[in-house]
Amino acid sequence: MGLLAQDAADSELASAAGGDFSAHAEPYRRELLAHCYRMTGSLHDAEDLVQETLLRAWRAYDRFEGKSSMRTWLHRIATNTCLSALEGRQRRPLPTGLGAPSSDPTAELDERREVPWLEPLPDLTNDPADPSVIVGSRESVRLAFVAALQHLSPRQRAVLLLRDVLQWKAAEVADAIGTTSTAVNSLLQRARSQLDAVGPSSGDRLAPPDSPETQDLLARYIAAFETYDIDRLVELFTTEAIWEMPPYAGWYRGAQEIVTLIHQQCPAESAGDMRLLPLVANGQPGAAMYMRAGEIHVPFQLHVLDVRGDRVSHVVAFLDETLFAKFGLPGSL
């Protein structure tokens, strides 16, 4: 959605803010954002698509007959809005999804700004009264799962999300996307098969980001960077840990390889050059890294960590300064 269209949408929705629609639809904004993010793999696109969804819903609100819940109705509109937006678009990969073998940490970095990379998602869980909702929400937006979804066609993606994440019946999905229950079941079978081949296993649970053990590991991870004790990272990573950092196409396997990469490629030179703020992204622990620039530190990377047991098994370090504002992070330290 362009800036003019966005402004128009904001204006139209604002004019409805005092009516029934706003009161009924606004509580679903966060889960609509999560749904559009799962569909697209882009936080920026998801925000635009949620706005477009709410605008379409407001314009059609006088025809809403209440045959389904408001939640179902909005997700139906969001799904079709996403399907229209995804027509002709490339999938959003991570470097590990490009099919190349792991890279040499001493080689020159290969930057690919033209690739529409997968983006991270800020934490959307805001209901501590229901831990089961939090766990389910985090599992459905974990980075590996969303990356795996990118291997599916948009319609396969929609069917799998509506059936397996939102728990819709086949007939409801068929009605939503304009097909038959038989076609839905066929799409779902193929989607599950492909997801099994490329995605995390159903029993592959990550450590919760707010557990004391995870928080302690994250604190040690942050301290290693801030004190420039990079060699200490070896004891924090699993043996086969993976590091990747879009928009660079390379990825790196093994704790020692990762440490070598950081020594070779990181612009920091001594303690105090880097500062990190802890955060939660995609339901996983993470950290926003700021790099020294004169008297201040400026946004550099946003790290999303997979934690298994008492070690870090995977880091995606996003080099995209525009994400910092999306996560509510300061522009400098």
N, C-alpha and C positions, 0 to 999 in steps of 0.2 A: 504494500500500500504506500503510495507516495505521500509527501508531506501535506499537500493540499487536501488529498482525500482523507488523510488522518485527521487534519484539523476540522474538516467537515463532519467526520464521524464523531469527533469529540463534541462538537457543537450540538449535533442532533441528539446525542445521548445525554448531554447536560440538560437539554430542554425537557427531557423525560425524567430527570432525576427525582422530581417530586411525586411521580406517579407510581401506580402499582407495579409496573414492569421493573423499575429499578429496584424496588424493595424485594421483589421475588427473584430477580436474576442475579443481583450482586453477590449473594452468598456462594454462588457457583463459579465465580471468576477464577479462583485459584485452581480448582480442579479442571476447568476448561483450559487454563494455561498449561497444566501438566499434560492434558490430552493432546493439545495442539503441538506441544513440544515433542511428545513421543512420535507423533505423526511426521514431523518435519525435521527433528534433530537440531533445530535452531531456536534459541531463545528470542532473538530479534524477530524472526518470522512468526513465532508463536504469539508474541504480544500483539502484532498486527492482526493476526487471524482471530484472536479472541475479540479484539475491537470490532472486526468485521462481523463476527458471529453475533455479538450483542446488538449491533446495528441492524442486521438482518432480522433478528428476533424481535426487536422493538417495532420494526416496520410491519411485522406479521402478527404482532401480539393480539390485535383485535380479532384475528382468526384462530387463535389458540383455543381449542375446545375443551382442554383438560382431559382428553382421552388417555394421555400418558402424563407422567409427572413432569414438572417444569425441568427437572434435572435431565430426564431422558430427552425431552424436546430440545433443550439447548445442546446436548451432546450430539444429537442427530444433525442439527444445523452446523455445529462445529466440524463434524466429520466430513460433511459434504463441502464445506468451505475449504477445508484442508485438501480434499481430493481435487477440487478445481485448481487450487493454488499449486499443487504438485505436478500438474500435467506438463510434461516436457522438461521437468527439472532433473538435474543430476542428484544422485544420492549424496549424503554427507558422511564421508568416512573419517576415521582416525588413520594415522600413518600405518598402524598395524593392519588395517583393512585394505591397503593398496596391493597386497600380494607379494611385496618384495621381502627378501630375507633381512635379518637384522643387520645393522650398519656398523661400520668401523668408527669407534668414538674419536679417533684421531683424524678422520677425513674431514674435508670441507663440508659444511652443512648445505643441504639442498632445499632452498626455500621455494615454496609453491603457493604464492598468494592467490593464484587463479582458482585453486581448488576450493569448493564450498565446504569447508571443514565442519565437522560436528562441533557443537557448542555445549558448554556446561549449563546447568540449571540451578538457580538459587534454591535454598531449602524452602519448601512450601508447607511443611507440616506445622500447623499452628493449633493443634487440639491435643494437648498433653493429657487430657482426661481419658482418651481412648488409645492406649498403646498399640492395639491391633491395627487401628487405622494408620498410625504412624509407620509401623513396620511394613504394611502392605503398600503404602504410598512410596516409601523409600525404595522398596524392591522393584517397583514398576518404573522408576525413573533412573535406576542405577546406570552408570555410563556404559557398561558392557552390554546391557540389555538394549538400550537405545541405539547403540552402535550396531548391534545384531539386527535390529528392526530395519536398518537402512539397506540390508540385503534383500528385503522383500519388496514386491511391487506395492504402490500406494494402496490398492484395493486389498491385497493380502494383509498389509499392515493394519488397515481399518478393521477388517474382519477379526483379526487376531486380538486387537485391542478391545473391541467391543465385546467379543465373546469371553476372552480369558482374563482381561483386566477389569472391565466393567460388568462382566457376568450377564450379558444380555442373552436372550434366547435366539436361536437361529432365525426364527420367523421375524423377530424384532429387528435383527441386523438386516435381513433381506428387505424388509419394508423401508429401512432407513437409507439404504444405498441403491434401491431400485433393482433388485434381482430376486432370485428364488432361494428358498431354504436349501435346496439341493446344491445350488451354486455356492452358497455360503459354506456349507459343509465341505465342499471340495476345496475351496480357497483356504479354509481353516486347516485342513489336513496338509496341504502343500506348505502353508506358512509354518506350521509346527515342525514339519520335517526339515525345512530349511533352517529354522531357528535352532533346532537341535544340532545341526551341523556347524553352525558358526557362533552360537551364543553361549552364555554361561549355563551350566547344568542346573536343573531344578533344585538340587541339593547344595549348590554352591553358595553358601551364605557368607556375606561379609560381616565383619565385626561392626556393631552399631557405633555411629560416630560419637555418641554421648556417653559411652561406657567409660569408667575410670581407666581401664587398661588402654583403650584407644586414645583417650585424652593424654595419658602419660606418654605414649609412643609419639603422638603428634608434637608434644612439647619438646621431646628430645630431637625430633626431626627438625623443628624450627630452630632449636638451639645450635644444632650442627651447622646450619647455614649462617645464622647470625654471628657466630663466633669464628666462622670460616674454618671449622674443623671438619672439612669435607670427608676426610678419611674415616671419620667416625660413622658415616652413613653406611659403610659396609656391614656393620653389626645390626643395622636397623632394617635392612632389606633381606628378603628371602634370596636363596641362592640363584633362582631363576627369575628374579624380578625383572619387570619390563619398564622402560622409560620411553615416553614419546612426547613430542612437543610441537603440535601444529602451530604455524604453517610450514614447519620443516618436515620433509617427507620421510626422513630416517627414523628408525626406532632401534632400541638398544636392549640387549638381554644380558642379565647377570649383574650382581652387585658391583663387582670390580670394574666392569665395563661402564656402568653408570657413573661411578666415581671418576674414572678416567675422562669421560665425556665432560663432566662438570669442571674438572681441572683444566681441560683443554679449551672449552668453549664459553664458560661463564665469564662475563666481564668483571666480576668482583675479584679483588686481589687480597683483601685482608678483612679482619674482623670489623664489623660495623658497616661494611659496604652494603649488606643486605639486611632488610627488616621484613618480618613476616607476621601477618595477622591471621589467626585461626578462623576457619569458617566451615560451613557445611554446604556441599554442592552435590546434587544428584543423590541425596541421602547418604553421602559418604563424607568422611573427614577431608578437610582441605586447608589450604593456606594461600593468602594473597602475598606475593613477593614484591617488595619495593626495592629498587636499586638506587644507590647513592648518585646524586647529580648535583655536585657542588655542596651547598649547605642543607639540601633537602633530599628526601628519597621519593622517587616517582614510580608509578605502576610499571611492572615488568612482566610478571608471569602470574597465572592463577593455577595452583596445583590441586588436582583431585586425586586422592589416594585410595587404593584398594588395601584394606588391612585384613590379614588372615592370621588369627592367633595373635602373636606378639611381634609380627613383622609386617613391613610394607611389601606387597607383592606386585604393585603396579602404580605408576604415576603418570598422569597426563598433565603436562605443564602447558597451558594455553598462553601463547604470546599474543594477546589481544587486549590492549588497554581499554577498549570501549566496554569490556565486560565489568570493569571495576565499578562503574556507576550503577550498572544493572544489579550488582550485588550489594549496593548501598555502602560501598567502600569509599574512603576519602581519596581525593585527587592527588594528595601528596602527604608525606609524613615529615 
